[in-house]
Amino acid sequence: MNVVADYYKGDLPWMVDSTILLVRHGSQAYGTATPESDLDVKGVAIPPRKYFTGFLNHFEQAESKEPNDLTIYDIRKFIQLAADCNPNIIEVLWADESDYLYIDWWGKLLVQHRADFLSQKARHTFSGYAIAQLKRIKTHRRWLLHPPKEKPQRHHYNLPETTVIAKDQMGVIQNFEEKGVCDLDAQFGATVMEAYRRERSYWNAMTEWGQYLNWKKTRNPKRAELEAKFGYDCKHAMHLVRLMRMCREVLTSGKVVVRRHDAEELTAIRNGAWDYDFLIQWAEEKDAELGELVKTTQLPHHPDRVALDRLCRKVVESHFSIGRDTENS
């Protein structure tokens, strides 16, 4: 039996024969797993021909949590995400060979072209994911040291119980604000803009209140213990450091190093080895360095999407040409 069946337990009968690549992902692939770590699996599949030629059937990805945390992507969506240098996706093509759970001829063809997906976009995707981790670290630290004491109330923002600005007008002003339109006070009036700013402050506070409550409710107890001990989320710190270093490797070597040579240090960071202030300074310095590195990298500004489109068509057409199409599934 196809080994994919050991991992995919969903309700799409064609998935087992249509999956061309399946790899370990996450901590198991990085070499930073603990005995408690789950097995994350990611893969690529070529749906039956009717998914390409008809309109009744649609597939982008299949997900399941049992027996493992698994995601299998339609080859078209996978290639689109990989062309954008999405870290979680591009890693699938650069997994260590020991982490291949299943790969056939078509999967090998994708892997052979993995360098074609890399571009200077990595500067913004890998470091972008890292900065997102940094923002979470700072937010969670603020909640640890100065937790919100009560749910925001409208009167705290000098607002009446019902909104004074219609929702559609709020949306229009926000859209103009995001586009950088100047002198909105003159366009909408100072009174309206003052009310708008108070409403935005209130809703921002409400959003953070909800996020805070969810954070308290869903925190992993062991992770919460480390946060309390070291004053910040050390697991986020580990991922931040890994992503920054991987970004540097992509820009300088044109390779994505998934199986981490620095796994021991990353594990130590997850266990609180780095001081919070040191982490923040390190992250800011490395982000600035990446901004300089991208100016000298040999990677193209963007991948050749026409070539990647040809690759996608070649894989799919070849797959169907030898009868690997469970059309009636």
PyMOL commands that set and color helices and strands:
alter all, ss='L'
color gray80, all
select helices_A, chain A and resi 3-6+15-18+27-30+50-53+75-83+87-93+97-99+105-112+114-117+122-145+154-157+167-178+184-188+190-218+221-230+234-253+263-270+276-293+305-321
alter helices_A, ss='H'
color red, helices_A
select strands_A, chain A and resi 19-25+40-45+61-64+69-74+100-103
alter strands_A, ss='S'
color yellow, strands_A
deselect
rebuild
show_as cartoon
